[in-house]
Amino acid sequence: MKQIFSSFIGFLSSRFNLHEDKAEENEITASIRKNVDFRGANLWALIFAILIASIGLNVNSTGVIIGAMLISPLMGPIMGIGLGIGINDFDLVKKGLRNLAMATFISIATSSLYFWITPLHEAQSELLARTTPSVWDVFIALFGGLAGIVAGTRREKSNVIPGVAIATALMPPLCTAGFGLANGNFYYFLGALYLYFINSVFICISTFLIVRFLGFNRKEFEDKKYEKKVSRYILLIVIITTLPSIYLAYRIVEKSIFENNARKFVQEQFQFSRTQVVNRVFRYNSKGNEIDLLLIGNEISPAEIDALKNRMVAYKLGHCRLIIRQGLNAKQEIDLAQIKASILEDVYRKDSGSAQTTEPPVLHTDTFPDLRAELRTLYPGMQNYTLSKTTVNTLKSQQQDTVTLLTVSFDKPPGFADRLKLQQWIKYRLKADTVKLIIH
């Protein structure tokens, strides 16, 4: 048995041996050091890549964005910093940090200039995808960085490095930050910059881990206190980078669970023959979650409402607030478009089992353009959508305001970030002043 176990361990060791086919240490470090500097051709390549990526984000072209990521030389100084930390060469670390800071500044300045002068100011889906980082981006950057440095230490180079450049996506977040700066949207700017920071830090950490694992020769420090101090700074940066991303991912998952439970509760418990739910809003926030429903038809009695609230516990919604608008309260907020969208939604839901469509059917468009092809690409899970103009009457000021009403239904309910992106995309796409989004 012991011999079998030893054979198995030996088999795994030979299969996963990173020292096999490893290039000479001097060759690896020389290659990484060479790409740390940003001057001459490297600097121009960076500027051209930024412009290409900005155009790709501007016109929502995935292929153009991928091309820009392949051109980008940003991986050089990041891997240089990781190598410097791994071999205790803090002169290389400082050099990498200086060049990375310069490259970051030039990238944001270039993309800001482009988005300031371009006539297209819509926030497309490719751009919006870079504004809400989470812990998943940490994993992508970490594993992508590991793949990149492993490939970089081989004698024969492979196509791994270009793949890492695409997966970790350093260029698009910088362009998105430039877009946010040019348009005064600091939510986009900070979100994209944080995503870029995550990618940079964890590519650097990946390089450090592989360099240490492969046993590269390290410089010895006479001042051990200084070495420990630097190590503590590195650990602090890792923690500061990771914790917010974990929190964001937790909120996304928690919000998705709440919305699924709320949707199931409404679908199963609001089955009344003479009462119809025409609008539902699920609000997820730290102060307390809310289910806000707009009903038409016969009013539900207070006793029935209390019974519904008691049943919320079974759906893990015990601490959620249920708001039901009906009767006179409902008449102040309801309009014909909401009724129409609700009825048509039921029709399409019944028909969805017998017919599958490749494009989300458009139920009502007035004079709006046909967005089915675009929405099918951006949101494959969308079943149908309704677009209409509606009038909002403000009773106190006796004013009227025309808004664009978008009602959509999905196979799987979208998260808050996707809802916000969809609403903003429709607003930019239709040049609408105000867009109200209803998701069933």
Order of alpha helices (4+ residues) and beta strands (2+ residues): alpha-alpha-alpha-alpha-alpha-alpha-alpha-alpha-alpha-alpha-alpha-alpha-beta-beta-alpha-beta-alpha-alpha-alpha-beta-beta-alpha-beta
